Amino acid sequence: MGGLSIWHWLIVLVVVIAVFGTKKLRNVGSDLGAAVKGFKDGMKDGSADPQAPAAPAQQVANSKVNDPNTVDVDAKTKS
């Protein structure tokens, strides 16, 4: 008595199709499939992204070496 038979599910399916229409349900299904695929790709690419560099490259401009406004100091640790 507590379980739903196949006939109950068929009636529910017919009511859902009558309310939303087959075109709307097809669009929802394709959108849901694309969302699941995007989520899986995001989880796979999240750990190792081959296109993104691990750390940005450090660049030193040679013209700044002899700049009179540059101060070269040594950092001292506080003990």
C-alpha positions as CSV (number, residue, x, y, z in Angstrom):
1,M,0.0,0.0,0.0
2,G,2.9,2.3,0.7
3,G,4.7,1.8,-2.6
4,L,3.9,3.3,-6.0
5,S,3.2,1.0,-8.9
6,I,4.2,1.6,-12.5
7,W,0.7,2.9,-13.2
8,H,1.1,5.6,-10.6
9,W,4.4,6.7,-12.2
10,L,2.8,6.7,-15.7
11,I,0.0,8.9,-14.5
12,V,2.5,11.3,-13.0
13,L,4.5,11.3,-16.2
14,V,1.4,12.1,-18.3
15,V,0.4,14.9,-16.0
16,V,4.0,16.4,-16.1
17,I,4.0,16.2,-20.0
18,A,0.6,17.8,-20.1
19,V,1.7,20.7,-17.9
20,F,5.1,21.4,-19.3
21,G,5.1,19.9,-22.8
22,T,7.7,17.7,-24.4
23,K,9.8,20.6,-25.8
24,K,10.2,22.2,-22.4
25,L,11.1,18.9,-20.8
26,R,13.6,18.2,-23.6
27,N,15.3,21.5,-23.0
28,V,15.4,20.9,-19.2
29,G,17.0,17.5,-19.8
30,S,19.7,18.9,-22.1
31,D,20.4,21.8,-19.7
32,L,20.7,19.3,-16.9
33,G,23.0,17.1,-18.8
34,A,25.2,20.1,-19.8
35,A,25.4,21.2,-16.2
36,V,26.4,17.7,-15.0
37,K,29.1,17.5,-17.7
38,G,30.4,21.0,-16.8
39,F,30.5,20.0,-13.1
40,K,32.5,16.8,-13.9
41,D,34.9,18.7,-16.1
42,G,35.4,21.3,-13.4
43,M,36.1,18.7,-10.8
44,K,38.6,17.0,-13.1
45,D,40.4,20.2,-14.2
46,G,40.4,21.6,-10.7
47,S,43.3,19.5,-9.5
48,A,45.6,19.9,-12.5
49,D,45.0,22.5,-15.1
50,P,47.5,22.0,-18.0
51,Q,46.7,25.4,-19.6
52,A,47.3,27.5,-16.5
53,P,50.9,28.0,-15.3
54,A,51.7,26.9,-11.8
55,A,53.1,30.3,-10.8
56,P,53.5,33.5,-12.8
57,A,56.9,34.1,-14.2
58,Q,59.1,36.7,-12.5
59,Q,60.3,39.4,-14.8
60,V,63.1,41.9,-14.1
61,A,63.3,44.9,-16.3
62,N,66.9,45.7,-17.2
63,S,66.2,49.4,-17.5
64,K,65.3,49.6,-13.8
65,V,68.7,48.3,-12.6
66,N,70.4,51.7,-12.9
67,D,67.3,53.7,-11.9
68,P,68.4,56.4,-9.3
69,N,65.0,56.0,-7.5
70,T,65.7,52.3,-6.7
71,V,66.9,51.6,-3.2
72,D,68.8,48.4,-2.7
73,V,68.8,47.2,1.0
74,D,69.4,44.0,2.9
75,A,66.6,42.8,5.2
76,K,67.7,42.0,8.7
77,T,65.8,39.6,10.9
78,K,64.8,40.6,14.4
79,S,66.1,38.4,17.1
